[in-house]
Amino acid sequence: MSGLPMERWHPGYLDWWKTMGPEGFQESLVYLRTAIGVDPDGWATFDYVKMPEYRWGVLLAPREEGRRIGFGQHMGEPAWQEVPGEYRATLRRLCVIQGDTEPASVEQQRHLGMTAPSLYDLRNLLQVNVEEARHLWAMVYLLQKYFGKDGREEAEGLLVRRSGDPDKPRMLGAFNEATPDWLSFFMFTHFTDRDGKMQLESLAQSGFDPLSRTTRFMLTEEAHHMFVGGSGVGRVIKRTCEAMRAAGIEDPHDIAAVRALGVIDLPTLQKKANLHYSLSLDLFGSEISTNAANAFTNGLKGRYREDRLEDDHQLLNDTYPVLRLVDGQPGMVDEPALTALNMRLRDDYTNDTAAGTKRWNREIKKAGIDFRIVLPNVAFNRAIGVFAGVEATPEGEIIPAESFAARRDDWLPSSGDGDFVASLMHRETEPGHYAGWIAPPRTGINNQPGDFEYVRLQ
């Protein structure tokens, strides 16, 4: 799979990994899952490996003989094995945008290992990092194999941009945000990696078969990243609830009393969810998009799980309800379904995300604490789309900018919240031990025992 272009790109990639990859653990032996094939029953192996020696490589889902395009104006035609000339620029951009998110998240998370709450969590962080880096490889493979000189230049550009760099930032806003602590990491992998899932599911429907096959396998690994985030937040919630019950604290809004226990209060968790959910919504772009319509019509990017939908897969006369400003407040308006594809994908994302908050709330309810974590209205804290430039409460009420500013710290993490969370971030290196603000997992990785040494530190 490597070929000469990948061989030329590889040294630059290793330089990027050594300078921007996980800090402090390049020589450590890590109990990693490594993809070794595409067989669903045996695609991975678990063993200790140093991260620079990880098998990066490119893996594609098996080719489906006779696969045909499942939507748009080319519906029913054989899937393309080469790039159609008229769609070359659009397909290249789709690969570049997806590829740019992969190293960005590694860069955002590179310092977290130094404050890992356990070896279990450290290993999960490093697993996410090497898999995101392998997903970069997957997109670079497509760019170099199918897009010639332009693709090779774009592949180099993926190693030049840096998350948060004022001069050469990553392409999407959420991937330039800081990930300063482990709560942010868990929220990021729950909310923002789920956007990645939705985008990959849509690209997996592509009429360009190599892109479809590449992203279908990437989804196999992406599920673990969301598990790390969702279960991580759940473990934080469990530990907080345990500490509150042991101390006899019933009021979750007694923040000072809860924080004095050395755990993260539930209102702060709600504010972090508000932040990461709203940032992730911006990744879907404008609610109405001719670019999304053209990508669908041309067979380049389908809807979420397009192959499971029951309609004509062309949407020529269909409508879809879109949230807009109606008389100054959010309201639903029917729009042509073709131009509302971003809105539909965002709705699919919200429905998928809500399942995670339900699991968190079951943990809180089981502890007998009167509190629920809820997703804010999609108008809240937006920088892209219909609601950019307006201010809304988490319930969706449009309010004056000065009113929002006065209550911002009630709804989004304040500097004080960040300082408190940062004060808890102390590294735990003893196998089987966990920092006091997070509960142990229910089961070990690959059924390992509770005191398993997931990372052999150097």
Secondary structure, DSSP 8 states (H G I E B T S, - for coil): --HHHHHHHHHHHHHHHHHHS-TT-TTSEEEEEEE----TTS-EEEEEEEGGGS----------TT-B--SSTTTTSB-BSS--GGGHHHHHHHHHHHHHHHHHHHHHTTTGGGG-SSHHHHHHHHHHHHHHHHHHHHHHHHHHHHSHHHHHHHHHHHHH--TT-SSS--SSGGGGS---SHHHHHHIIIIIHHHHHHHHHHHTT-SBHHHHHHHHHHHHHHHHHHHHHHHHHHHHHHHHHHHHHHHT---TT-HHHHHTTTS--HHHHHHHHHHHHHHHHHTT--SS-HHHHHHHHTTSS--TTGGG--S-SS-SS-EEEEEEEETTEEEEEEEETTTTHHHHHHHHHHHHHHHHHHHHHHHHHHTT---------TTTT-SSSTTTT-EE-TT--EE-HHHHHHHHHHHS--HHHHHHHHHH-----STT---TTS---SS-GGG--TT---EE--
